[in-house]
Amino acid sequence: MVSREENELLTRVGPGTPSGELFRRYWLPVELSERLKEKQLMVMRILGEDLILFRDEQGRPGLIGSSCSHRGTDLKWGCVVNGGVRCIYHGWTFDINGKCVDQPAEPKPFKDKVQHLAYPCEELSGLIFTYMGPPDKKPLLPRYEFLVRTDGIRVAYDAGYLHCNWLQRAENTVDPGHTSILHGPAFDPLYSSRLEHQAYEFVETEFGCRYIAARDGRAEGTKFVRSAGLYMPCIRMDSHLYMPLPESEPTVVHAIRSLDGAWRVPVDDYSLRDLGVTFYPLEEGVAEEDFRKKIKGRGYGVEIDTKNENWILDPNINRAKSVRWQDTVALGGQGKIVDRTKEQLGSADRGVLLFRKIWFEQLRAINEGRDPKGIIRDPATNEYIETKGFGNALVRSNGQSSEEVLQSIINNHG
């Protein structure tokens, strides 16, 4: 349980808030690259700020404040000309760096004295990223394994919106206990519907935290072992790669190996958007063209308009199989911002407590002038950041309980 003041610290992300400033120390994805066409404008809301995303005539993405620096007209009504976004009112034009490059209605132009709000953007693996923090604190855009690995196929995706605070989504990621209950029907082929035999362990890592969970497998005498977690500030790390454990055999969700990272990007205090990348290693003996056909339609993207909160009422949704629907009603059902002063936590909630502890530590770090966890500044380190420790396997239990199997794995393999 946290105090009301601590809950405010954890959940508020607008400019000037402690958690908002922490988020702004990291690169965050804002859109799929393929959706932003040349000379196109897109309305964005990120961390409580109203922004305009655009691509100039040179193909470069830019993210600038939505209110014109002249007299406040919304730039979403403008257009991309002469290297920037031109305001519909008086024609002031701002490039990707926020520099005013034109003042056509001004008899005595002073454009060199105007600096419009602008955030740097970079593109990687089908996503457009932005950095919204202090310029002198800007880190490298991390090159995680799933973003740069070359022996397979990569798919960037938009998993839509959730209309609740970002922390509810993040805490859900380090809560393995909900998976059997909430998502049981969707993952039925993987593990037993018997719920009494589950065990969890939670550990802090270099980039965040992860859990290792063991539960009864579908087949008699087996345990399903899975590890997933969170990278700072809000990346759900998930893997359907095989973990080669003793007396185990490969078992893969949906029968296709993959490595996935999904950012839970706060839109504001009351909603968030999921953007991510899934990497599929090529299967031995399968031609790339055939493999592309095999993975088509898979992954975490959604085709529903999740901006509309009422999408969950659609009677055509298969509620037993839609993990998105299940998460949305469970997390949204907590309220826009859950009142954590009233919660009663158990041992299965240790991952939630661990993530909160890590978050508070990072708030202290930036307050003391230190880099928070997961910041990369060394180009050599950033060439290829291997994502270790995530995956799953079906283990022969040899009569051991879930707790015994899990402890053996931790003792021998970390």
N, C-alpha and C positions, 0 to 999 in steps of 0.2 A: 504494500500500500504506500502511496506517496501523498504528500500534503497538497493542498490546493495550489500553493505557490509553486511547488515542484512540477505539478501537472502543467501549469502555464509555461514554465521554462521548457518543458519537453515538447509541447505541442505547437506553440506559436512560431510562425516562420516568416513573418513580414519583415521589412527593412528595420534594422535597429533592434530586433529581438535577439536574445542569445542564440537560440536554435537557428534562427534565420541567418545569423552571421556565420554559424558553423556550416550550414548548408552551402553558403556562398564561398567557402574555401575549396570546394570541389567542383570539378567539371560535371555538368548534368546534361542529359540528352533532352532536346526540346521537340524534335520532329524527325520523321523518316526522311532521308535525303531525297528519295524518289518522289515525294509529294510536293517538294518545293521546286517549282519550275522557274526558268529564267524570267525575270521581270515580274515575278508574282509576289503578292503580299499575303501574309497569314497573320491573323490576330492570335496573340499568345497571352496567357496569364501564368506566370511562374513565380512561386514564392510570394504571392500577393501583389506582384507588380504587373501592370498592363503594358504589353510590349508588342512590337511589330517585327515579325520575321520576314525577311525578303532575300531575294537573290538578284544581284546586280547583273549588268550586261556582260561582265567578265565571268559570271557563274559563281561568284563568291557569296556565301551566306552572310547576312548581317542581322543583328538583333538590336533594335533601338527602342527608346521610350515612345509610347503611343501618342503622347500629347505634344504637339508642335511647340518648339521653344519660342516661337514668335508670340502667339496669343492663344495657345492651348487647343486649337482644333485637332480632332482625332485624325491621326495620319492614316487610319485604315481606309479613309475615303480618297487617299492620294494614289499615286502611281509611281512606277520606277522609270526614271529618265535621267540622263546625264550623270550616271554613276551613283544615284541615290534615290531615296524616297522623296517625292515632291508633294508638298502639302497642297490640298485642293483649294485652300483659301487665298493665300498670297504667293504661293509657288516656292516658298523656301524649301531647299532640297538638302537632305542629309545623307552622307555616305555611310559605309559599314562601320567606320570609326567614329561616327557622330559629328564629323566635320561638316559645317555648312558650306556647300559648294555653289549655291546660287540664291540670290535674293532679287528676282526679276522686277518686283514692284517697288524696290527701294531706290530712290534717286541717289542716295549716298550709301552704297553698300558697305556693311561692316561685318561681312561673313567670317572674316578671319578671327573675330572676337567672340564668335558663337561656338560653344561646345554643347552638342546635344547628347543626352544619355545614350550610351552605346556599350554593348558587351561583346567581347571577342568570341568568335565562333570557330570551331574546327569540325571537319567531317572525318569519320572513321567507321568503316564496316557498315555503311548504310544508315548511320545516324548522324544528326547534326547536334553537336555539343556546344554548350556555352559555359563561360566562367563569369560569375556575377560578383566576385569579391574584390578586395583591394588589389589594384594592379601590381603592386610590389610583392604580393603574396601569391601570385599566380603560379601554380605547379604545372608539371607536365600532364598531358592527358594520358592516363594509364593505358598501356597496351596489354590488357589481360589476354590470356590464352585464347579465350573464346572470340576475341576481337581480331586476332592476328594469325592464328594457326592456319596453315596452308594446305593440309592434307584432307580437305573435305569441302563441304558446301556450307555457306553462311547465309542465314536469313534474318534480316532485321524485321521487327514486328511492333505493332501497336496493339496492346491488350486493353486499351480503353480506359475509362474513368471509374473511380469509386468515389462516392459522395460521403466521405468521412475523413477524419484527420489522418495524416500520413502515418502517425505512430501506430494506429490500429492495424494498418497494413503491414508495417515492419514487424510488430510483435507477433503477428500471425505467422510470419516466416520462420520464427524460432520457437514455434509451438507445435512440435510433432504430435502431441496428443490429440489434436483436433482432426488429424488426417483420417484416422480410422473411423471416426464418428461422422464427421461432416462429409468427407469425400469417399467413404467406404464403397458405395455403389459404383462410383466412377473408376476406382482402382481395384475392383473386386478380383480380377485375375491374379493379383500380386500377393495378397496376404489374406489370412483367415478373417472371418467376421467375428471370431472369438476375441473379445476385447480385454480379457482379464490379464493376459500375459504380455505386458509391454514394459520396456525398460529404456531409459534415456540417459545420456550424458551430454553436458554442455561445456564447451571450452572456448576460451578467448584465443584469437589468432592474430597474426601480424596485421591483417586488414580489417578485422571485425570479430565475428564469433561463428561457431558452427555447432550443430548437434549431431550425435550419433544415436540412432534408435534401433532397437531390435524388438520384433514382435513375431507371433506365430505365423509361419508361412502357410500357404494354401495346402501344400502337401504335408502329410503326416510326418513328424520327425524333422521338420525344417524350421528355420527362422529367417525372416526377411529383415535384412540389415540395410540401413539407409543413412547417408550423411548429406546434409545440406546446411545452408547458413546465410549469413549477411556480411557483405563488405560495406565499409563506410562510404558514403553516409547512409545509403538506402538501397543497396544492390542485393537482390535475392540471388544467391548462387545455388544453382541446382544442376545436378548431373545425372544422366541416365547412362553413365559409363560403368562398366563392370569393375568392382573392387576385387582384386584377386586375393581373397582371404582363404585361410586353411579350410579344407573340406567344404568348398563352396563351388557354385557353378553360376555362369552368367544369367542374370534375369534383368530384363530391361522394360521400363514402362513403355507401353505401346509397341514393343519389339523393335525399336530403332534407337541406336546409341546417339546420345547428344550431350552437349555441354552448353549451359544456358546462364545468362546474366540478365536480370531485369531490374531497372531502376524504378523505384516508387517515388516519382517526382511530385512534390507538393505543388498543386495549383495555387492554393491558399490554405488557410487554416481548416477549411471544411471540405476539401476535395483533393484528389491526387490523380495522377495519370501514370500508367504502366507502359514503359518503352523498353525494349530489350533486343537481344541478339541471341539466336540459337545457332550453334555450330554442330554440324553432323559430319563426323569422320566417314570418309568413304569406306564402303564395305569391300573386303577383299573379293576379287573375282566378279564384281558388279561394275558394269560400265557407268561412267558418270551420267550419261543421258538417262539410263534406266534408273539410276539412283535418284535423280531429280524427280522423276515421275513417282517414285516410291514415297518421297517425303512431301510431295505436293499436298497441301491442305492440312499438314500436321503443324504442331507448334502451339504457341500461346496467343497468337493474334485472334481478335474477335471481329466479326462482321456486323455486330449489332451497334446501334447508336447509343452508346453508354453515357453520352452527355445528358441524355434524357433519363432522369431518375426513375421514371415509370417503366423502363424497359423490363424490369424484373417481373412485372405483372403480365407479360406476354404469355398467353396460354400455350403457345406453340413451342416454348422452350422445354427441352427435356431436362427437368430439374434433377433427376437422378444421375445424369451423366455430365451436366454442365458444372464444372468446377468454378467457373466464373460466377455463375448464378449463386452457387452455394456460398462462396466467399463474400459476395456482395450483400446477401441478406444477413449473413452472420455478423459481418463487420459493421454494416450500416445499421443493423439492429442494436448496436451498442450506443447509437446516437452519433451526432456529428463529431463531438469530442467526448469520449467516454469519461465519466467521473471516476477517476482512479482512487479517490478517497474512500470509496465504498466497496472496493473489490476485496475478495478473500482468496488469496493465492495458495496453491499447494505445491508439492514437490515437482509436478509436471510443468510448473510455470517458471522453473529456474532459468530457462532461456530468456524469458521476458525480463526477469530481474537482472540477468547478466547484461543484456543489451542496454537496459536503462543505466546500469553502472558505467558501462563503457561510454555512453553518450554524455553523462555528467562529467566524466573524466576529460572528454574532449572539449567540453565547454570550459573547463578550468584551463586546459592547455592553451586555447587561443586567448583566453583572458590574461594568461601569463606570458603571452608572446611566443609560444611554442607552436610548432606544426601539430595538427591533430593526426590521429592514426590514419594510415593509408595514403598519405601525401607522398608523391614521388617527385624527386628533383634531379636525380642522377640519370642522364640519358642512357648510360650503359645498362643500368638496372631496368630501365623502362623498355628495352628492346623487346623483351618477351617475358611477361609475368605469368609463370605457371600457376594454375589454380589447383592446388593439391588438396587431397582429403575428401573430395566429394564423389559420391557414386552410390551404388547399391549392389547387393549380392544375395543369393539364396544359400543359406548355410545349413549344413547337416548338424543338428543339435546334439546328437549322441546322448540324448536323455537330459541334457542340461537345460536349465531355465533360461528365459530371456536375459535375466540379470547376469547369469553366469557366462552366457555366450558374449554379451556385451563387454563384460569386464575382461574376459580373455582377449578380445579384439583390442581393447584399449591398452592392456598391459603389453601386448606383443607388437602392435602396429600403430599405436598413438591415435 
